[in-house]
């Protein structure tokens, strides 16, 4: 019989006693024209409430408030863009919002009468759109949305609820429902990890410098270091405890639940995936031996023993990234002698880079050389002294 990992059992005993709130709230259907009046609150208020609830570990309430803030942010943007299009492209988003830090665009350029007409149009448009009549969000709130901070908070809150619920369902023997929640947790994690890696590359800016190649290398290494921290930064705190090796833990629960559902075709790839991430785990090695011994009974083919595709892609990217980082950091620490070898390093230290070009040579004439002019068009002979 397939053994359930002792670490996961301890985790389950801890988690099963925790209370779980209501089911995860889903995004309401967003409608620009029919936005519920009861949801019209200032964006800053909704976002601040979501952060407070998250800090108090009220996960379900935090999810609801954060999803509301995302809808309000979208409504605000859609309202601004509608007014800009309706009143003319010369009006910037900042002018519609009344936010000086966003800039007023080019609304004052051109005919002054047209500018004032646009201003009056925008004023009327703001009155027609409730989102523009609410207190304006502060710069810190808008910057947080630009940095995708609300999505990161939403990820952690969803992970708390979905993972806890999945563990409780699996522990209670409701394996099919537990698998659904655990697969949802897996998709959330992989999606957020991909975004984290992308953000590490996007936020590294190459500033003008006298040493372009050195700065490019430094920026690339810093991006790799940032990406190497994504796994740690996405480790959820469940019930006050960080779930180490979170991705591997998800696949362990999945293989166990699928096994209990008598679905070897799905259990075995999860077991192989777990061993891909935790190759020294003896319990899972024994599980795979069991599956191989009874592969005919389970109707298993060789392809079933391969890790799942999404995990294989994740693992290959993470391993390649770590190898590149180790290589880069190794050579950043090398001095000239270690990199070039003692002989070439000594030659480089003895002569400055441009020493071979110093002094007169047969390829250059002295600066005081006499200037001579041909005698006539097409005549390349020397002029008389």
C-alpha positions in Angstrom: 0.0 0.0 0.0 1.3 3.5 -0.8 2.6 5.2 2.2 1.6 8.7 3.1 4.7 10.9 3.8 5.3 11.4 7.5 6.0 15.1 7.0 2.7 15.6 5.3 0.9 13.7 8.0 2.4 16.0 10.6 1.4 19.0 8.5 -2.1 17.5 8.2 -2.5 17.1 11.9 -1.6 20.7 12.3 -3.9 22.0 9.5 -6.9 19.8 10.1 -7.6 21.5 13.4 -7.6 25.0 11.9 -10.9 26.7 11.1 -11.6 27.5 7.5 -13.8 30.4 6.5 -16.4 30.2 3.8 -15.6 29.0 0.3 -13.3 31.1 -1.8 -15.2 34.1 -3.3 -15.3 34.2 -7.0 -14.8 37.3 -9.2 -18.2 38.9 -9.9 -19.0 39.5 -13.5 -17.5 42.9 -14.2 -19.7 45.4 -16.1 -18.6 48.9 -16.9 -22.1 50.1 -17.6 -23.8 48.2 -14.8 -21.4 48.3 -11.9 -23.3 47.6 -8.6 -23.9 50.8 -6.8 -23.3 49.0 -3.5 -19.7 48.3 -4.5 -18.9 52.0 -5.3 -16.5 52.8 -2.6 -13.2 54.7 -2.9 -10.4 52.5 -4.3 -8.0 53.5 -1.5 -10.6 52.5 1.1 -11.3 49.0 -0.5 -7.6 48.3 -0.9 -6.7 49.4 2.6 -9.4 47.3 4.0 -8.1 44.2 2.1 -4.6 44.8 3.5 -6.0 45.1 7.0 -8.0 41.9 6.7 -5.0 40.1 5.2 -2.8 41.3 8.1 -5.4 39.9 10.5 -5.4 36.6 8.6 -9.0 36.9 7.7 -8.3 35.3 4.4 -11.8 35.0 2.9 -12.7 38.6 3.8 -9.4 39.7 2.4 -10.0 38.0 -0.9 -13.4 39.6 -1.2 -12.1 43.1 -0.5 -9.1 42.6 -2.8 -11.2 41.4 -5.7 -13.5 44.4 -5.1 -10.4 46.7 -5.2 -9.3 45.1 -8.5 -12.8 45.7 -10.0 -12.8 49.3 -8.8 -9.3 49.9 -10.3 -10.6 48.5 -13.6 -13.7 50.6 -13.4 -11.6 53.7 -12.7 -9.3 53.1 -15.6 -12.2 52.3 -18.0 -14.0 55.5 -16.9 -10.9 57.6 -17.5 -10.3 56.1 -21.0 -14.0 56.5 -21.9 -13.8 60.2 -21.0 -10.5 60.7 -22.9 -11.9 59.1 -26.0 -15.2 61.0 -25.8 -13.7 64.4 -25.2 -10.7 64.1 -27.5 -7.3 62.4 -27.4 -5.6 65.6 -26.3 -6.6 65.0 -22.7 -4.3 62.9 -20.6 -5.5 60.4 -18.0 -4.1 62.6 -15.2 -6.2 65.5 -16.2 -9.4 63.4 -16.1 -8.5 62.0 -12.7 -7.3 65.4 -11.4 -4.0 63.8 -10.3 -1.0 66.0 -10.8 1.4 63.1 -10.6 -0.1 61.5 -13.7 0.4 64.6 -15.8 -2.2 66.6 -17.8 -1.1 65.5 -21.2 -1.3 68.1 -24.0 -4.8 69.5 -23.3 -3.6 73.1 -23.2 -1.9 73.0 -26.6 -3.5 74.2 -29.8 -6.6 76.5 -29.9 -7.4 77.8 -26.4 -11.1 77.6 -27.2 -10.8 73.9 -28.0 -8.9 73.3 -24.8 -11.6 74.9 -22.7 -14.3 72.9 -24.6 -12.4 69.7 -23.8 -12.0 70.7 -20.2 -15.8 71.3 -19.9 -16.5 68.0 -21.6 -14.3 66.2 -19.2 -15.9 67.9 -16.2 -19.3 66.7 -17.4 -18.0 63.2 -18.2 -16.6 62.9 -14.6 -20.0 63.7 -13.2 -21.6 61.0 -15.3 -19.2 58.3 -14.1 -19.5 57.5 -10.4 -15.9 56.1 -10.2 -14.6 59.5 -11.1 -16.7 61.3 -8.5 -15.2 59.2 -5.6 -12.2 60.4 -3.6 -9.1 60.0 -5.8 -6.7 57.1 -4.8 -3.3 58.3 -3.6 -0.1 57.9 -5.6 1.0 55.0 -3.3 -2.2 53.1 -4.1 -1.8 53.6 -7.9 1.9 52.6 -7.7 0.9 49.4 -5.8 -1.4 48.4 -8.6 1.3 49.2 -11.2 3.6 46.8 -9.3 0.9 44.1 -9.2 1.0 44.1 -5.4 -2.8 43.4 -5.1 -2.3 40.2 -7.2 0.5 39.0 -5.0 -1.7 39.5 -1.8 -4.5 37.8 -3.6 -2.3 34.8 -4.4 -1.2 34.3 -0.8 -4.8 34.7 0.5 -6.1 32.2 -2.1 -3.3 29.8 -1.3 -4.2 29.9 2.3 -7.8 29.1 1.7 -7.4 26.7 -1.2 -4.5 24.7 0.3 -6.1 24.5 3.8 -9.4 23.4 2.3 -7.7 20.8 0.1 -5.8 19.3 3.0 -8.9 19.1 5.2 -10.9 17.5 2.4 -8.2 14.9 1.7 -7.8 14.2 5.4 -11.6 13.7 5.7 -11.6 11.2 2.8 -13.3 13.6 0.3 -10.5 13.0 -2.2 -12.2 14.1 -5.4 -13.1 17.5 -3.9 -9.7 17.7 -2.3 -8.0 17.0 -5.6 -9.9 19.9 -7.3 -8.7 22.4 -4.6 -5.2 21.1 -4.7 -4.9 21.3 -8.5 -6.2 24.9 -8.2 -3.5 25.7 -5.7 -0.9 24.3 -8.1 -2.1 26.5 -10.9 -2.0 29.5 -8.7 1.5 28.8 -7.6 2.9 28.1 -11.1 1.3 31.2 -12.6 2.6 33.4 -9.8 6.1 31.9 -10.1 6.2 32.6 -13.8 5.1 36.2 -13.2 7.7 36.6 -10.5 10.5 35.5 -12.8 9.3 37.8 -15.5 9.1 40.8 -13.1 12.8 40.1 -12.1 13.8 40.6 -15.7 11.5 43.6 -16.4 12.5 45.6 -13.4 16.2 45.6 -14.1 17.0 48.8 -16.0 20.3 49.3 -17.9 21.5 52.8 -17.0 24.0 54.7 -19.3 27.5 53.9 -18.1 31.1 54.1 -19.2 31.3 50.3 -19.0 28.3 48.9 -20.9 29.5 45.2 -20.8 30.2 45.2 -17.1 26.9 46.8 -16.2 25.0 44.4 -18.5 26.6 41.5 -16.8 25.8 42.9 -13.3 22.2 43.5 -14.3 21.8 40.0 -15.7 23.3 38.4 -12.5 21.0 40.5 -10.3 18.0 39.3 -12.4 19.1 35.7 -11.8 19.5 36.3 -8.1 16.0 37.8 -8.0 14.6 34.8 -9.9 16.3 32.4 -7.5 14.3 34.0 -4.6 10.9 33.5 -6.2 10.4 30.1 -4.7 11.2 31.4 -1.2 9.1 34.5 -1.7 6.1 32.5 -2.8 6.2 30.1 0.1 2.8 30.6 1.9 2.4 31.0 5.6 -0.4 28.5 6.5 -1.8 28.7 10.0 1.3 30.6 11.1 3.8 28.1 9.6 5.7 28.4 6.4 5.1 25.3 4.1 8.6 24.5 3.0 9.0 22.8 -0.4 5.5 23.9 -1.1 5.4 22.7 -4.7 6.7 19.2 -3.8 4.1 19.1 -1.0 1.3 19.8 -3.4 2.3 16.9 -5.7 2.6 14.6 -2.7 -1.0 15.3 -1.7 -2.1 14.9 -5.3 -0.4 11.5 -5.7 -2.0 10.3 -2.4 -5.4 11.5 -3.3 -5.4 10.1 -6.8 -4.2 6.8 -5.3 -7.1 6.7 -2.9 -9.4 7.4 -5.9 -7.9 4.3 -7.6 -6.6 6.5 -10.4 -3.1 5.2 -10.9 -2.8 7.0 -14.3 -2.8 10.3 -12.4 -1.2 9.2 -9.2 2.0 7.9 -10.8 3.0 11.1 -12.7 2.5 13.0 -9.4 4.8 10.5 -7.6 7.4 10.9 -10.3 7.1 14.7 -10.1 7.6 14.6 -6.4 10.8 12.6 -6.8 12.0 15.0 -9.5 11.7 17.8 -6.9 12.8 15.7 -3.9 15.0 12.9 -5.4 16.2 11.6 -2.0 12.8 10.8 -0.6 12.8 7.1 0.3 9.0 6.8 0.9 8.2 8.1 -2.5 10.8 5.7 -4.1 9.0 2.8 -2.4 5.7 4.1 -3.7 7.1 4.1 -7.3 8.4 0.6 -6.8 4.9 -0.5 -5.8 3.3 1.1 -8.8 5.9 -0.6 -11.1 5.3 -3.9 -9.5 1.5 -3.7 -10.1 1.6 -1.7 -13.3 -0.4 -4.2 -15.2 -3.1 -4.2 -12.6 -3.2 -0.4 -12.7 -3.0 -0.4 -16.5 0.1 1.8 -16.5 2.3 2.5 -19.5 5.9 3.8 -19.5 4.7 7.3 -20.2 2.8 7.3 -16.9 6.1 7.2 -15.0 7.3 10.5 -16.4 6.9 13.7 -14.4 4.0 16.0 -15.2 4.7 18.4 -18.1 4.2 21.6 -16.2 6.5 20.5 -13.4 9.2 19.3 -15.8 9.2 22.7 -17.5 9.3 24.4 -14.1 12.2 22.2 -12.9 14.2 22.7 -16.1 13.9 26.5 -15.9 14.9 26.6 -12.2 17.9 24.3 -12.7 19.1 26.2 -15.7 18.7 29.5 -13.8 20.7 28.2 -10.8 23.4 26.9 -13.1 23.7 30.2 -14.9 23.8 32.1 -11.5 26.5 29.8 -10.1 28.6 30.2 -13.3 28.2 34.0 -13.3 29.0 34.4 -9.6 32.0 32.2 -10.0 33.5 34.3 -12.8 32.6 37.6 -11.1 34.8 36.5 -8.2 37.8 35.6 -10.4 40.8 37.9 -10.6 42.7 38.3 -13.9 45.2 35.5 -13.1 42.4 33.0 -12.4 40.5 33.9 -15.5 43.2 34.3 -18.1 46.0 32.2 -16.5 49.2 33.5 -14.9 51.2 34.2 -18.2 48.5 36.2 -20.0 47.5 38.0 -16.8 51.2 39.0 -16.3 51.4 40.3 -19.8 48.2 42.3 -19.4 49.4 43.8 -16.2 52.9 44.7 -17.6 51.5 46.6 -20.6 48.6 49.0 -20.6 45.8 48.2 -23.0 47.0 50.6 -25.7 50.7 50.2 -25.3 51.1 48.5 -28.6 49.8 51.7 -30.3 52.1 54.1 -28.5 55.0 55.8 -30.3 55.4 56.4 -34.0 54.8 53.4 -36.3 54.7 52.7 -40.0 51.0 53.0 -39.9 50.9 56.6 -38.8 52.5 59.8 -39.8 53.8 62.5 -37.5 51.2 65.3 -36.9 53.7 67.9 -38.3 53.9 66.1 -41.7 53.8 68.6 -44.6 50.5 68.9 -46.4 50.9 68.4 -50.1 48.3 69.1 -52.8 48.1 67.5 -56.2 49.1 69.8 -59.1 45.8 69.4 -60.8 42.7 67.4 -61.1 43.5 63.7 -61.4 47.3 64.4 -60.9 48.6 62.4 -57.9 52.2 63.4 -58.2 53.9 65.5 -55.6 54.0 69.3 -55.8 57.4 71.0 -56.3 59.1 72.0 -53.0 
